[in-house]
Amino acid sequence: MHMDKESEHRRQRDVQKKIRLVQAIYLSCLTLLFFLVVLTPYFIQGNLQLKHRAIVREEIAEGAVIALLLIVGYLASVLHKKEFDKYQRELTDLTTCKYDLESRLNDAFSYIGEVNVQLLEIKSVFSALQKYPESKKDYRSVLIFLARKALGIANVDWVIFRIINPESLRTIQEYSETRGSAILLKHNISNRAIVSCEAIADCSIVRSEQENLTIKTFCILPTEKLTDNQTILLRTIVSEVEMLFIIFSSEYYREGYLKNKQA
């Protein structure tokens, strides 16, 4: 993209040079024609004798020469305008392309910046979990951390994590968190509406994407619309909540894979 920008700049400079050259040639022609018109009476002195003894009076000859020079000047003006307009259009097109290129470049840098922010947020979510929860207290601490991350990403007053069995529509687990002294108002959102992807007034719902589980995890927030970046980050958190629930509720995990603290 940098090379394209340099190429556009070179082409723009070349067109500007051509415009200046056309203007210089046109002004030179006008100057020459002006002097020829002024000096015509000095070039033509006395009557002109043509073939067959025809005689052209001095005034007529001067008028004819001046008229011819004026026609040449008019043609030069038309040609100059045609060439000038052509290069001007080309310059305008190049300027438009330049702005489009700069706009795409700015969009690319903006996108890269947004991706970096996403990566940092995702990294902060995963790197903060140095160990899997070993008790209900640990598990709740992790939920608090993830909920607060969700509050920051969506910039809302409250958030609900709800794990549902889609077949029975039964709530398996629910956790909510509020910002400061905010009050949670949307506690009565039905599971049927959530699972059926029905539109819920003044709320957005981000769901987990795993399809081979008997549960589904949802994040409910009081906002009408989320950006693509917010949705990506929140979906990462929802997947983390779902994974931690499965791990923590697994008896095999608790009995078989936790390290013995005394050891």
N, C-alpha and C positions, 0 to 999 in steps of 0.2 A: 504494500500500500504506500510505503514511503517512496518507492521508485515511481509509482503512478503519479504521486504528487509532484515529484521533481520533473517528470515528463510534462505534466500540465503547465508547470511554471515555464519550462523552456518553450513550449508551443505558444504560450501567451506572450512571451518576450519577442518571439519571431514575428508574430502577427502585429505587435505594436511597432516593430521596426519597419514592416511592410507598409503600415498606415503612414508612418512618418515619411517614408520614401515616396509614396504616392502623392502626399501633400506637397513635398518639396518639388517633385517633377511638375505638378500642376501650377504651383506658384511661379516656377521658372518659365513655363510656357506662357502664362499670363503676362509676366514681365516682358518677355520677348515680343509678344503680340502688341503690347502697349507701345513699345519703342518703334516697332514697325509701322503702326498706325500713325504715330507722331512724325516719323521720318518719311512717310510716303510722299508728301509734297516735295521733299528734297530729291527723292529718287526719280520722280516723274516731273520733268520740266519740259514744257512745250507739248504740242500735239503729237500723237503717235501715228505713224503711217503703217498700215497693214498691207496685206497682199491686195492685188487688184486696185491699187491706188486708193484704198479706203483710208480715210483719216479719222482718228478718234481724238476728240478734243481732250485737252488736258484735264478739265474738270471731271469729265465722264470716266477717264482712265483712273484718276485718283479715287473717285467714288467706287468704281468696280473693285479696285484693289482693297480698299478699306472694307467694303462689304464682304469680300472673300476672307479677309483676316477675321472679321467678326464671326463669320460662319465657322471658321477654324476654331475660334475661341469658344463658340457655343458647343461644338462637337467635343472639344477638350473638356469643357465643363460637364457634359453628359457622361463622358467616359470616366472622368474623375469621380463623379457621384456614384456611378455603377461600381467601380472598384472599391471606393471608400465604404459604401454600404455592405459590399460583400465581406470585406475584412472586419467591419464593425460587427456584423452578425456573427462571424467566426469568433471574434473576441468576446462577444456576449455569451455565446455557447460555452466557450472555455471558462469564462467566469462562473457561469452556472454550474458547470462540471466541477470546478474548483470548490464551490460552496457545498455541492453534494458530496464530494470526496471528503472535505473537512467534517461534514456532518456525520458521514459514515465512520470516519476515524474517531470522532468524539463518542459516537454510539458504541464503537468497539471498546474504547478505553473505559467507558461507563459500564459496559457489560462485564469487562474483565474485573473492574472494581467490585461490582455486585457479586460476581462469582467468588472473589477472594473473601468478601464478607461472609458469604454462605459457607465457604470452607472453614473459616475461622469459627463461625457459630457452631457448625457441626463438630468441629474438632473440640470445642469447649464442652459440648455435651458429652462426648465420649471420653475425653481425657479426665473429666471430673470424677468419673466412676472408677476409682482405683480398686474397688472390690465389690463383689456382688453382695446384696443385703443378706445378712445372716439372722436378722430378727425383724419383728414387725416395726420396731423403732427405726432400724436401718432402712427398711423398705419405705416407710413414711417419709424419712428424710430425703430419699431419692425422689419421691413423688413431689415433694415440696420444691426441690431444686429444679426439676423438669417443668413444673407448673410455672414457676417464676421466670424461667427461660421463655416459656410460651407467652406470658404476659408482656415481657419485654419485646419479643419479636412482633407481636400483633398490636402492641400499645393499647391494650384494653384494660377494663377494670376488673374483670373476673374471667376465669377459665374453668371448664369442667372436663375431667377425663372420665369417660364412662366405658366400661367393658361389658358387652352385651352378647348373649347367645341369640344369634339371628333366627334360629328355629323357634324357640320358645318365647323370644322377645323379653327374656328375663335379664335383669341387671345383675351381672356377676360381681362387679365392683365399681365404685364411683369415688372420685376424689375431686374436690373443688378448692380453688385458691382465689383470693381477692387481693386487690392492690390497696394497701393502706386501710382506710375506713370504708371502702366501697361495699355495697350490699349486693349479695347474690339474689337476683330476681327471677331467673329463668330455671328454677329447680324442677318445674313441672313439665318439661319437654318430654313428650312421649317417645318411648323406644320404637314404636311402630313408625312414627314420622321420621326418626333418625335412620332406621334400617332401610326404609322405603325411599330414602333420598328426597323426601318432600321438602318444599321450601318452607323455612321457618322464619317468621318475621323478625327482622333486626338481628339475625344470627347467621353465623357461618359455621360449617362443620367440616372438619378434616378427618378422614377415616384411614385406617391402616389398609395396606394393599395385599397382605398375605391372604391367599384363597384356600389354603389347605388346613385351616384351623376351624374348630367349632365355635370360636369366639371372634368378636370383632371389636376393635378399640376405636373410640371416637374422641375427638377434641372439639368441644363446643365453646364458641366465643361470641361475645355481643358485638358483632360487626357485620355489616351487610356485604362487604366485599373484601377479599384478601388479594394481595398482589401475588404474582407467580413465585417470587422469591420467598414471601412469607409462607405460602402453601408448601413449598419444598422443605423449608426448615421445620415447619410444624409437623409435616408428615414424618420427618426424621425422628422428632420427639415422640410422636404417637407410636411409631414402630418400636422405639426404645421402651416405652411404657409397656407395650404388649409383650415384648421379649422378657422384660424383668418380671412381669406377672407370671409368665409361664415358668421361668426359672425358679422364682421364689415359692410358687405353689407346687413345685415338683418335689415330692418326698424323696425320690431317688437322688436328686441333687443335694438335698439337705443331709441325707444319711450317707451318701457314698462319695461325694466329691469335696466337701468342705474340709479344710485343713484342721487338724487337731491343734487347738491353741496351746495346749500344754506341751505338745511336742515341739 
